[in-house]
């Protein structure tokens, strides 16, 4: 059985990374993704909203207990954004939740702190206050 986002966060679970592919230990309904260098006055993250199967920027695959996000226009996320150089923000709800109820929406910060393939996950309140 798949864990919820909250259960995964409470258990301090990590995702893992293979090149441009992130595996998360829960299912989610993705609304948008922000990816980029750590935010500053000179850097602005890219917003990804095209999740289509054919030509989208992000492909989504679900297994029984996980979600796999494949970032099509990136070759190696750890090299581009690892060691605190950047992060990815997922704007989402739990799979099956009402996306129109703003109390059900979450921001999840994904980061790559070290040379492992671990993806560190953190629920955040506001992606503009990092």
N, CA, C and O of each residue as an XYZ file, in Angstrom:
520
protein
N       0.829     -1.177      0.000
C       0.000      0.000      0.000
C       0.881      1.250      0.000
O       1.882      1.313      0.713
N       0.511      2.208     -0.780
C       1.262      3.443     -0.902
C       1.073      4.320      0.329
O      -0.018      4.371      0.897
N       2.130      5.007      0.740
C       2.046      5.961      1.837
C       1.488      7.273      1.323
O       1.572      7.569      0.131
N       0.924      8.051      2.219
C       0.503      9.402      1.868
C       1.740     10.303      1.921
O       2.793      9.903      2.417
N       1.595     11.515      1.405
C       2.687     12.485      1.479
C       3.048     12.741      2.934
O       4.226     12.725      3.291
N       2.046     12.979      3.778
C       2.293     13.271      5.197
C       2.984     12.101      5.894
O       3.909     12.314      6.678
N       2.551     10.866      5.621
C       3.197      9.703      6.235
C       4.659      9.602      5.826
O       5.515      9.300      6.658
N       4.950      9.851      4.566
C       6.332      9.794      4.090
C       7.178     10.884      4.745
O       8.325     10.644      5.123
N       6.610     12.076      4.878
C       7.351     13.183      5.510
C       7.573     12.916      6.996
O       8.670     13.133      7.511
N       6.524     12.442      7.688
C       6.648     12.140      9.114
C       7.691     11.057      9.365
O       8.389     11.097     10.378
N       7.804     10.091      8.456
C       8.773      9.004      8.585
C      10.155      9.419      8.090
O      11.098      8.629      8.137
N      10.276     10.662      7.614
C      11.538     11.193      7.082
C      12.116     10.308      5.975
O      13.327     10.114      5.869
N      11.213      9.786      5.166
C      11.657      8.975      4.041
C      12.360      9.849      3.019
O      12.163     11.063      2.970
N      13.173      9.214      2.214
C      13.847      9.901      1.129
C      13.401      9.268     -0.181
O      13.023      8.097     -0.226
N      13.452     10.055     -1.234
C      13.299      9.509     -2.563
C      14.672      9.137     -3.077
O      15.660      9.255     -2.352
N      14.746      8.689     -4.322
C      16.062      8.468     -4.901
C      16.071      8.903     -6.358
O      15.033      9.042     -7.005
N      17.279      9.110     -6.840
C      17.514      9.744     -8.123
C      18.361      8.846     -9.006
O      19.354      8.275     -8.556
N      17.965      8.724    -10.259
C      18.784      8.083    -11.278
C      18.806      9.045    -12.464
O      17.813      9.177    -13.179
N      19.935      9.713    -12.670
C      20.131     10.685    -13.757
C      19.074     11.787    -13.745
O      19.164     12.715    -12.941
N      18.067     11.697    -14.629
C      17.016     12.718    -14.722
C      15.677     12.205    -14.199
O      14.625     12.759    -14.516
N      15.723     11.155    -13.405
C      14.523     10.458    -12.952
C      14.481     10.400    -11.426
O      15.402      9.881    -10.795
N      13.409     10.935    -10.835
C      13.235     10.944     -9.383
C      12.117      9.984     -9.005
O      11.043     10.001     -9.605
N      12.377      9.148     -8.009
C      11.391      8.217     -7.475
C      10.980      8.698     -6.090
O      11.829      8.905     -5.222
N       9.670      8.879     -5.882
C       9.123      9.338     -4.612
C       8.278      8.232     -3.989
O       7.590      7.509     -4.709
N       8.316      8.085     -2.647
C       7.635      6.966     -1.986
C       6.152      7.208     -1.695
O       5.650      6.777     -0.657
N       5.452      7.888     -2.594
C       4.027      8.148     -2.428
C       3.435      8.492     -3.781
O       4.159      8.717     -4.751
N       2.111      8.532     -3.838
C       1.400      8.983     -5.032
C       0.948     10.422     -4.816
O       0.684     10.831     -3.686
N       0.861     11.187     -5.895
C       0.446     12.573     -5.789
C      -0.263     13.009     -7.061
O      -0.132     12.391     -8.117
N      -1.007     14.081     -6.929
C      -1.652     14.737     -8.069
C      -0.862     16.016     -8.294
O      -0.966     16.961     -7.512
N      -0.084     16.044     -9.344
C       0.835     17.145     -9.597
C       0.133     18.291    -10.309
O      -0.546     18.079    -11.313
N       0.294     19.516     -9.788
C      -0.305     20.710    -10.384
C       0.741     21.510    -11.168
O       0.469     21.955    -12.283
N       1.925     21.693    -10.598
C       3.029     22.338    -11.303
C       4.335     21.982    -10.605
O       4.349     21.479     -9.481
N       5.435     22.258    -11.308
C       6.773     21.980    -10.795
C       7.629     23.204    -11.069
O       7.570     23.779    -12.156
N       8.427     23.603    -10.082
C       9.399     24.674    -10.255
C      10.770     24.040    -10.086
O      11.018     23.333     -9.109
N      11.645     24.289    -11.021
C      12.978     23.717    -10.958
C      13.995     24.792    -11.290
O      13.822     25.551    -12.244
N      15.050     24.853    -10.501
C      16.071     25.837    -10.807
C      17.089     26.010     -9.711
O      17.029     25.381     -8.655
N      18.018     26.878     -9.998
C      19.069     27.209     -9.043
C      18.424     27.830     -7.817
O      17.302     28.333     -7.878
N      19.149     27.791     -6.696
C      18.602     28.405     -5.492
C      18.174     29.820     -5.802
O      18.904     30.586     -6.431
N      16.983     30.153     -5.352
C      16.381     31.434     -5.707
C      17.195     32.598     -5.157
O      17.638     32.579     -4.009
N      17.379     33.592     -5.984
C      18.024     34.831     -5.596
C      17.440     35.928     -6.470
O      16.517     35.678     -7.245
N      17.956     37.114     -6.356
C      17.446     38.204     -7.171
C      17.765     38.017     -8.650
O      17.073     38.574     -9.503
N      18.808     37.238     -8.968
C      19.204     37.084    -10.366
C      18.765     35.761    -10.979
O      18.841     35.605    -12.197
N      18.317     34.823    -10.190
C      17.901     33.545    -10.760
C      16.415     33.332    -10.541
O      15.874     33.643     -9.480
N      15.780     32.807    -11.540
C      14.349     32.567    -11.487
C      14.105     31.122    -11.923
O      14.607     30.712    -12.969
N      13.356     30.347    -11.155
C      13.150     28.945    -11.535
C      12.235     28.822    -12.748
O      11.405     29.690    -13.018
N      12.411     27.718    -13.467
C      11.506     27.386    -14.561
C      10.259     26.747    -13.974
O      10.351     25.947    -13.043
N       9.103     27.092    -14.505
C       7.853     26.466    -14.088
C       7.468     25.457    -15.160
O       7.348     25.796    -16.337
N       7.277     24.217    -14.737
C       6.887     23.161    -15.653
C       5.432     22.821    -15.384
O       5.065     22.491    -14.257
N       4.606     22.901    -16.413
C       3.203     22.523    -16.277
C       2.792     21.526    -17.349
O       1.662     21.037    -17.329
N       3.683     21.215    -18.284
C       3.357     20.284    -19.364
C       3.787     18.874    -18.964
O       4.968     18.531    -19.028
N       2.819     18.070    -18.554
C       3.078     16.701    -18.116
C       2.537     15.683    -19.118
O       2.321     14.523    -18.768
N       2.318     16.109    -20.356
C       1.695     15.226    -21.336
C       2.617     14.061    -21.700
O       3.837     14.158    -21.571
N       2.032     12.987    -22.146
C       2.786     11.771    -22.459
C       3.699     11.918    -23.665
O       4.792     11.352    -23.675
N       3.290     12.646    -24.655
C       4.021     12.675    -25.920
C       5.227     13.603    -25.910
O       6.360     13.151    -26.073
N       4.990     14.895    -25.720
C       6.072     15.869    -25.869
C       6.259     16.738    -24.637
O       6.869     17.803    -24.734
N       5.769     16.330    -23.514
C       5.839     17.155    -22.316
C       7.242     17.267    -21.751
O       8.130     16.481    -22.083
N       7.426     18.267    -20.883
C       8.700     18.490    -20.213
C       8.931     17.503    -19.071
O      10.068     17.264    -18.664
N       7.852     16.938    -18.565
C       7.929     16.033    -17.430
C       7.013     14.839    -17.693
O       5.834     14.998    -18.009
N       7.571     13.663    -17.559
C       6.770     12.451    -17.692
C       6.550     11.869    -16.298
O       7.450     11.894    -15.459
N       5.364     11.353    -16.062
C       5.003     10.806    -14.753
C       4.622      9.346    -14.934
O       3.821      8.989    -15.798
N       5.224      8.511    -14.088
C       4.914      7.081    -14.109
C       4.632      6.669    -12.671
O       5.356      7.056    -11.754
N       3.585      5.888    -12.479
C       3.250      5.419    -11.135
C       3.436      3.919    -11.035
O       3.001      3.156    -11.898
N       4.089      3.520     -9.968
C       4.141      2.124     -9.597
C       3.151      1.900     -8.476
O       2.421      2.815     -8.095
N       3.122      0.720     -7.958
C       2.161      0.408     -6.892
C       2.383      1.278     -5.654
O       1.419      1.707     -5.019
N       3.660      1.544     -5.305
C       3.974      2.282     -4.083
C       4.821      3.526     -4.307
O       5.389      4.058     -3.354
N       4.917      3.992     -5.525
C       5.788      5.134     -5.788
C       5.298      5.935     -6.989
O       4.454      5.491     -7.767
N       5.864      7.138     -7.106
C       5.690      7.980     -8.288
C       7.067      8.262     -8.848
O       7.990      8.590     -8.103
N       7.208      8.138    -10.141
C       8.467      8.394    -10.836
C       8.280      9.626    -11.726
O       7.403      9.651    -12.589
N       9.112     10.643    -11.506
C       9.089     11.867    -12.297
C      10.326     11.886    -13.185
O      11.448     11.836    -12.681
N      10.136     11.959    -14.499
C      11.249     11.976    -15.446
C      11.314     13.367    -16.067
O      10.386     13.788    -16.758
N      12.410     14.077    -15.820
C      12.611     15.428    -16.318
C      13.281     15.337    -17.690
O      14.494     15.153    -17.787
N      12.487     15.467    -18.734
C      12.893     15.192    -20.108
C      14.045     16.087    -20.563
O      14.948     15.610    -21.249
N      14.037     17.351    -20.205
C      15.033     18.299    -20.716
C      16.282     18.411    -19.850
O      17.039     19.373    -19.976
N      16.498     17.449    -18.984
C      17.680     17.438    -18.120
C      18.368     16.093    -18.263
O      17.714     15.061    -18.415
N      19.709     16.114    -18.212
C      20.457     14.859    -18.333
C      20.807     14.274    -16.976
O      20.691     13.068    -16.759
N      21.242     15.149    -16.055
C      21.651     14.660    -14.744
C      21.334     15.714    -13.687
O      22.071     16.686    -13.523
N      20.236     15.511    -12.978
C      19.756     16.487    -11.998
C      20.761     16.727    -10.877
O      20.928     17.862    -10.430
N      21.423     15.688    -10.425
C      22.370     15.847     -9.312
C      23.528     16.766     -9.709
O      23.979     17.576     -8.898
N      24.004     16.649    -10.927
C      25.093     17.510    -11.388
C      24.618     18.964    -11.512
O      25.353     19.888    -11.163
N      23.400     19.166    -12.005
C      22.868     20.513    -12.215
C      22.444     21.204    -10.913
O      22.654     22.406    -10.750
N      21.846     20.439     -9.984
C      21.209     21.049     -8.815
C      21.690     20.484     -7.480
O      21.206     20.906     -6.430
N      22.623     19.548     -7.499
C      23.096     18.915     -6.269
C      23.997     19.807     -5.442
O      24.379     20.896     -5.870
N      24.334     19.332     -4.250
C      25.208     20.055     -3.321
C      24.732     21.488     -3.095
O      25.518     22.435     -3.135
N      23.433     21.624     -2.857
C      22.805     22.903     -2.499
C      22.819     23.944     -3.622
O      22.635     25.129     -3.348
N      23.033     23.537     -4.876
C      23.027     24.487     -5.990
C      21.609     24.849     -6.425
O      21.402     25.890     -7.048
N      20.647     24.013     -6.108
C      19.282     24.288     -6.517
C      18.326     23.292     -5.895
O      18.705     22.490     -5.042
N      17.094     23.355     -6.332
C      16.074     22.451     -5.800
C      14.896     22.391     -6.764
O      14.824     23.124     -7.751
N      13.992     21.502     -6.440
C      12.759     21.326     -7.213
C      11.607     21.490     -6.234
O      11.638     20.944     -5.131
N      10.594     22.240     -6.636
C       9.392     22.415     -5.813
C       8.226     21.760     -6.541
O       7.945     22.082     -7.696
N       7.555     20.847     -5.865
C       6.345     20.219     -6.403
C       5.139     20.908     -5.771
O       5.067     21.031     -4.548
N       4.213     21.346     -6.574
C       2.942     21.893     -6.095
C       1.925     20.810     -6.392
O       1.684     20.492     -7.556
N       1.315     20.229     -5.345
C       0.527     19.018     -5.547
C      -0.513     18.825     -4.456
O      -0.578     19.575     -3.482
N      -1.322     17.795     -4.652
C      -2.218     17.283     -3.619
C      -1.952     15.791     -3.493
O      -1.241     15.202     -4.307
N      -2.527     15.197     -2.472
C      -2.522     13.739     -2.394
C      -3.270     13.204     -3.610
O      -4.183     13.860     -4.112
N      -2.909     12.061     -4.071
C      -3.616     11.422     -5.182
C      -5.077     11.226     -4.775
O      -5.363     10.638     -3.731
N      -5.992     11.717     -5.597
C      -7.420     11.563     -5.333
C      -8.042     12.677     -4.514
O      -9.265     12.735     -4.383
N      -7.204     13.585     -3.946
C      -7.757     14.707     -3.183
C      -8.365     15.742     -4.118
O      -8.103     15.746     -5.321
N      -9.179     16.617     -3.546
C      -9.831     17.690     -4.282
C      -8.816     18.800     -4.555
O      -8.432     19.522     -3.635
N      -8.377     18.946     -5.810
C      -7.376     19.957     -6.144
C      -7.919     21.378     -6.020
O      -7.144     22.334     -5.983
N      -9.236     21.525     -5.955
C      -9.848     22.845     -5.861
C      -9.941     23.352     -4.418
O     -10.250     24.521     -4.188
N      -9.674     22.476     -3.454
C      -9.659     22.850     -2.041
C      -8.231     23.241     -1.681
O      -7.368     22.373     -1.548
N      -7.971     24.544     -1.521
C      -6.600     24.995     -1.323
C      -5.986     24.495     -0.024
O      -4.763     24.523      0.117
N      -6.787     24.041      0.924
C      -6.230     23.476      2.157
C      -5.626     22.103      1.916
O      -4.913     21.588      2.777
N      -5.895     21.499      0.768
C      -5.387     20.164      0.439
C      -4.106     20.216     -0.394
O      -3.484     19.185     -0.648
N      -3.714     21.424     -0.818
C      -2.539     21.571     -1.677
C      -1.263     21.697     -0.843
O      -1.271     22.270      0.247
N      -0.174     21.153     -1.372
C       1.115     21.147     -0.675
C       2.213     21.651     -1.598
O       2.132     21.527     -2.820
N       3.244     22.224     -0.982
C       4.503     22.489     -1.663
C       5.524     21.531     -1.061
O       5.699     21.480      0.156
N       6.186     20.784     -1.912
C       7.227     19.865     -1.454
C       8.543     20.283     -2.096
O       8.657     20.358     -3.320
N       9.532     20.553     -1.253
C      10.865     20.905     -1.740
C      11.691     19.629     -1.840
O      11.812     18.883     -0.869
N      12.259     19.383     -3.020
C      13.154     18.258     -3.260
C      14.558     18.813     -3.442
O      14.755     19.781     -4.175
N      15.534     18.202     -2.776
C      16.908     18.665     -2.926
C      17.864     17.482     -2.873
O      17.523     16.389     -2.420
N      19.062     17.742     -3.350
C      20.115     16.722     -3.444
C      21.330     17.290     -2.719
O      22.071     18.093     -3.286
N      21.541     16.875     -1.460
C      22.550     17.505     -0.606
C      23.937     16.929     -0.746
O      24.913     17.616     -0.447
N      24.058     15.718     -1.182
C      25.350     15.049     -1.105
C      25.601     14.244     -2.375
O      24.870     14.378     -3.357
N      26.622     13.419     -2.351
C      26.985     12.649     -3.533
C      26.221     11.335     -3.661
O      26.482     10.553     -4.575
N      25.288     11.088     -2.758
C      24.456      9.889     -2.877
C      23.344     10.165     -3.881
O      23.249     11.271     -4.413
N      22.525      9.192     -4.137
C      21.362      9.368     -5.004
C      20.099      9.651     -4.201
O      18.990      9.481     -4.708
N      20.258     10.082     -2.949
C      19.119     10.414     -2.100
C      18.461     11.704     -2.558
O      19.132     12.655     -2.960
N      17.144     11.719     -2.489
C      16.369     12.930     -2.724
C      15.728     13.286     -1.396
O      14.907     12.534     -0.871
N      16.108     14.441     -0.853
C      15.587     14.890      0.422
C      14.300     15.668      0.186
O      14.225     16.509     -0.709
N      13.291     15.378      0.996
C      11.956     15.951      0.809
C      11.553     16.739      2.044
O      11.810     16.333      3.177
N      10.915     17.874      1.798
C      10.483     18.728      2.901
C       9.207     19.454      2.497
O       9.143     20.060      1.428
N       8.187     19.392      3.360
C       6.986     20.193      3.148
C       7.307     21.629      3.530
O       7.869     21.881      4.596
N       6.953     22.566      2.665
C       7.204     23.972      2.950
C       5.905     24.752      2.802
O       4.990     24.325      2.098
N       5.833     25.892      3.466
C       4.630     26.719      3.416
C       4.602     27.627      2.199
O       3.568     27.778      1.549
N       5.745     28.232      1.893
C       5.793     29.223      0.818
C       7.108     29.076      0.067
O       8.170     29.279      0.654
N       7.065     28.730     -1.211
C       8.307     28.524     -1.960
C       9.109     29.803     -2.182
O      10.264     29.737     -2.602
N       8.519     30.962     -1.908
C       9.222     32.226     -2.077
C       9.946     32.651     -0.803
O      10.596     33.696     -0.781
N       9.841     31.856      0.254
C      10.507     32.166      1.514
C      11.491     31.069      1.865
O      11.477     30.565      2.988
N      12.335     30.693      0.937
C      13.314     29.627      1.201
C      14.633     30.180      1.687
O      15.562     29.417      1.953
